[in-house]
Structures are given as structure tokens and as C-alpha cells.
């Protein structure tokens, strides 16, 4: 599973490079190299080879790589085109002075699980025959208006936290909530995302294959439970309200979990998504996971799977536009003028707004264009990446820290929630010996309007960076304690919405569509243009690592015959 703090993966798609005052250069642009960010994966820079493929995928984010790698696994000739010099999009890693930074997702669960209820990303990796070694842990630090405490996952430990920091009424309401929703988890997890496709073949690969287990789960739940399952595609707040949960801490905590998972509060997240998360985090023996070589290891595993089955990844290959002939998408033209033909389909892993920019005027119906342009957007991010000496820092430092400054403002208010990841706690290889690497961020809450039109070289921009990053600095100081000193950081990078917009090529630096459960649905993967499909966080099932992995898989499945799709499901035991 993934989330906003995330990758569950808790997940957030985040960023590339920043200005870095402690390194004393005006801007930071990674130099080209023949290896990946971790130095393990050979990569191609600029497109070469046969200028055509069965499928051309635009963008090497998690969704695009999952789509491309599965297509290669299906024996399709596929090429993934990436504008930058590193694959991974918002989930890529980068290295400075021996510090290996995650740019986005940082909190993961279910990466090593297998079977129908596994994280969609884990199902894709299983299909590719790729493993992802992880370190496991079961807690993170939270800093709330009520106080600071170590929050533990699992069926019993969190009750102890509630008793101490919230009181008996919170414990009773939490028991009531778990008792109501955990029985629904079987239904919420009954249909593996890898079984879904966007045509009638889904009746064979999903409905017929999993109907017996779904029916059994409904029978086991009984009439009352089955009735509750009808709320799976409704906002989770409806379940909370129906249970008459009133304890302020419980209501705030539920909103925080929803926000970490999907960037919205409980009134905007699907019940199915929350119930899936509860089932993962509050079952016996549950753990969180962090890839031993950082988030970049996830990207490298997907690239290995792509290339293992004959797929191609081409970096520094910027797509200028999608080529339309006779009303169909037939390929792409690169910035250097080269045309790459797609025999079967073009798949865009760009956002819905950025995909529009790749199409010629008039290629889409006005109603479709209007629908995209009026879709609300999540706000952007502030990021702080630090590399510093571990001397003076507690030996038992947790990998993750969550700071909430004011419940009354809401967890989705700007400058209110700061997420901190110190992955070197579990994976010391991500930093030089005796050092720590840290990523702090304000997730999907930074207003782009504050930054729009600013010159990145101006004093106004630099002053605003200093002002708006202060909340992250204070959160880091609170989490790391008096042994941490700003001035001793060997690497210090501040990223803004303009950084997001520039390096991730994200319209207005956005986190993605702000589509709330019960008020709208994420678009499907087809477009009005034949042979043009989309995957990623602008499509169903939505934002977050598990969701975008599922979207890429759905598109890949839909481009091959049902027989091939079924054979793959059989091969990985789904």
C-alpha cells in the first residue's frame, strides 16, 4: 500500500533538484552519467535504436515504468521515454556528496507481500521476477498539540498510546471503529488490481476469477456487514459518522491517516482505501518497510524488469508532442525532431494537464479539454533535503516523524503538517559513514499562487524560500533535538512549487487532481483519441504509489489479449 508520506506505500511524489546554499553554487543540475542514481543500472541517454515500437510510453514515473515493464513481460515491443537523466519521475533518487536522497515516497508497507491482497506495486514486481530487499520497522514519532509520542502499528500497541495520550473514551471509540471496519477488509481487498483491464475481458480476468472469494467474504460478514460493504466506494467519513465517533483525538487522527494516505481528509477518501490501510496496519505481526537502497531501488527494480524482457528505456528524450494521423495517436516527436512510431498505442504517464500540452489544437473535443482544465488540483510542495553529521543525534532516532502544529486549522492547511524521513536510520548506506540523510516536506499543501510568476533568480524568490521553509527547519529541530544544528549541515536543499513545476514537469507543480470521494471519480485510462491511453496519478485509481502502479498495470493488461493476461495471473498465483 502507499500513502502521501508514502509509498504504502505512506506516499508523496516529489522532486528533483534544488538550489543548495551550503554548496555555494547558483543552481544544481546533476551531471550526466552512464549509471543510475545508485550506480548500479546502466542507462541510455537520448533515444537510439529502432525508431518505432508496439507501444511508446511517455514518462518513467512509477506508473509509466509499471506499464512499460509489464508490456515487455507480455512480449510487447515497448520503449519508455524520459525527459530527464534519471528514471523514476517523482519517485527518483539523487546523490550529492555521498548522500543519497529520496525525492518523494518514503513510507511503505506491503512491498514484500504476495498474493491477491498484496500491494499493487508488489504484484507488478512479482510478475517481473524482481525482489526488493527491505528493512522492517513498526513505529514512527508523532508531534501533536497533545504531546509527542511513539506511534506503533499493530492490533494492541496503539491502544496503549490512546490510553496515555487521549483517554478511555478514545480507546473505546477506536475499538468500535476497528470492530466495524476490519470485517469489511476482505471485501475491500478481494479484487487484485493486477486482474483489472479496461475492456469486457475483465469479466474473465477479474469478475469470474474472484467472484467465489468475494461471495464468501459477503456471506462471512452477514447481512449487516454486507450492507456496510456498500459504503466501500463512499467517503470514509460516512462510516465514521454512522458509528457516532465523537472523540476529538480519534476524529483528528483519522483525518491525519487519510491525509497521509491520499492527501485528503476522511471526507474525501474512499472507504475502501482507508479500510485497506487499516487491515495492513492493525493486523497481528504487521510491519512497515523501507527499501534497503532507498526509494531509488524501487525504480531500479522496475527498470531491470523492463530491460530483462526486452523493453527499452531512453533518458534525456524529451517528448515535444504526440503525433496524430487520421485521428489516431501514431507516435511521438522528440524535442530533437526525431519521430518514434507507435504501432499499437501511445501511453502518457504525464498529468492530465501536461498531456493536453502534447496534443495539437483541435485534436480533442472541446468538452474533454474543458473537463480537464476545470478539474481541481492539489496544491504543491515545500521540500527540505539535508545531509549532516550524526554526532549528537540520538542513537534510537526513528526513521519517520510527523509534526502537526494545529488541529483546528485542519491537516490539509498550508504550513501545518510536516513529514520527516531519515532513511539512513535503517539504511546507513544512503549516507557517508557517521552521517544522516533527511527529507522533510509539506505535502500537497503549498499554494502555487504564492510562487506563480516569480523569477527564481530574484531576491523576492530567495526570501520567500527562506520564509516558507522555516516551518520545516523548526520541525526538524523538534524531531532531532538539540544535537542538530542547521549551520552544520553539509548539504541543504530547499525545493518549492517552482522546483516541482520545473524539474517534474508538473502543471503548477501540483500533486495531482483534487478529486474527493463522493464528489467525483478519477478518469479512466482511455481518451477520445484512439490509441492514446493514460496512466499515473491523473487516472483511476488515483494518487499514491500503489494507485499509480495499479494504473500502469491496468493499461498494460488492456493492450494484450485476455489469454496473455490470464496466463500472467496464473504464473504469479493470483
Secondary structure, DSSP 8 states (H G I E B T S, - for coil): -B-TTBS-----------BBGGGTBS-------SB-TTS-SB-EES--S-SEEEEEEE--SHHHHHHHHHHHHTT--EEEE-SSSSSSGGG-EEEETTEEEE-S--BB-STT--STTS-HHHHHHHHHT----EEEE-EEEEEETTEEEEEE-STTHHHHHHHHHT-HHHHHHHHHHHHHHGGGHHHHTSS-GGG--SSTTHIIIIIIHHHHHHHHHHHHHHHHHHHHHTTTTSBHHHHHHHTT---HHHHHHHHHHHHHHHSS-TTTSBHHHHHHHHHHHSSTT--EEEETT-THHHHHHHHHHHHHTT-EEEES--EEEEEEETTEEEEEEETTS-EEEEEEEEEE-S-HHHHHHTS-TTSS-HHHHHHHHTS-B--EEEEEEEEEE-TTS-TT--SEEEEES-GGG-TTSTTTEEEEE-GGGT-GGGSSTTEEEEEEEEEEEE-GGGTTT--TTSHHHHHHHHHHHHHHHHHHHHHH-TT--GGG-SEEEEE-HHHHHHHS--GGG--SB---TTT---B-SB-SSBTEEE-STTBTT-SSHHHHHHHHHHHHHHTS-HHHHHHHHHHTT-
